[in-house]
Each structure stands twice: as structure tokens, then as C-alpha cells.
Amino acid sequence: MASPSGDQPTSRFGVGSGQVIQEFGYDDDVDEELRAELEKAAGHELVDEYYDDVTDAAILWWREDDGDVQDLTDVMVDAQEMLEDGGLIWVFTPKSGRDGHVKPADFEEAASTAGLHATSAISAAQHWSGIRLTARGRGK
């Protein structure tokens, strides 16, 4: 797997050429430019939530009406099922003040329960914030 170089626009998501990115929560409100950016970095289309092979990264689109903290935890656990060790998970949520915004405390609670840790937050697109999650250290 190639690692992204500093001049790649998607290096901010930590994905590179040839990597498989699984997408959860796709709906008609997702940011298509952000999806295209990820697909360009990977060199192919995103795979859907029913993909059943190993993945390098996962993205979750999550809005307030998608469910409660337990539902979000369940999706985070599902995203980890096929994820290669060390793979990244990005959760995209509508920015503060927009319909569907989810409080950061809800992400922190869900991530903790799912065995994940939020490492950073970014403005991912015009209407979407991104929260990067990584697995907590676990013994091998």
C-alpha cells in the first residue's frame, strides 16, 4: 500500500493509492466532492457497508436523526470488523448549527464504548466536520 505524499489533497485523511475505503451511512446529503477526493486518493470507488473483505479505512456519515449513541457505537463496531489493524475511521457529521449536527460528547461516548479514541477533528467539507478515530492500544 502506498502512503500518501504531502502534495496529495487527501493526505489529510491518511489514505493513499490502492487502499480500500468502506463507507457507512451514505445518503443523498453526503458531500460528493469529499467522496470524490477520497476516491481519487484511493484510485477507485469507495466500497459500501456490505463489503466483506479487508479494508484500510472506513468513513461514517452520521447525523442526529440516524440514531442514538448506542446506534452510533454499533456502526463504529461494524466499521472495525473488516478494518486492517492500524486502519483509520473517519466520522463525518454536519457542522455545528446545521441540521443533523451531533454533539462531540456523543461521539466521544460512542468511540470509547467501541474501543476507539478520537484523535483529531477537522473541517472536512463545507457542511461537514470530520472526526478521526483510531483503535485503542490492544495486546497482541
Stockholm file with secondary structure:
# STOCKHOLM 1.0

chainA/1-140         MASPSGDQPTSRFGVGSGQVIQEFGYDDDVDEELRAELEKAAGHELVDEYYDDVTDAAILWWREDDGDVQDLTDVMVDAQEMLEDGGLIWVFTPKSGRDGHVKPADFEEAASTAGLHATSAISAAQHWSGIRLTARGRGK
#=GR chainA/1-140 SS CCCCCTTSGGGGGTCCTTCCEEEESCCTTSCHHHHHHHHHHHTSCCBCTTCCSCEEEEEEECCGGGCCHHHHHHHHHHHHHTEEEEEEEEEEEECTTSTTCCCHHHHHHHHHHTTEEEEEEEECSSSEEEEEEEECCCCC
#=GC SS_cons         CCCCCTTSGGGGGTCCTTCCEEEESCCTTSCHHHHHHHHHHHTSCCBCTTCCSCEEEEEEECCGGGCCHHHHHHHHHHHHHTEEEEEEEEEEEECTTSTTCCCHHHHHHHHHHTTEEEEEEEECSSSEEEEEEEECCCCC
//
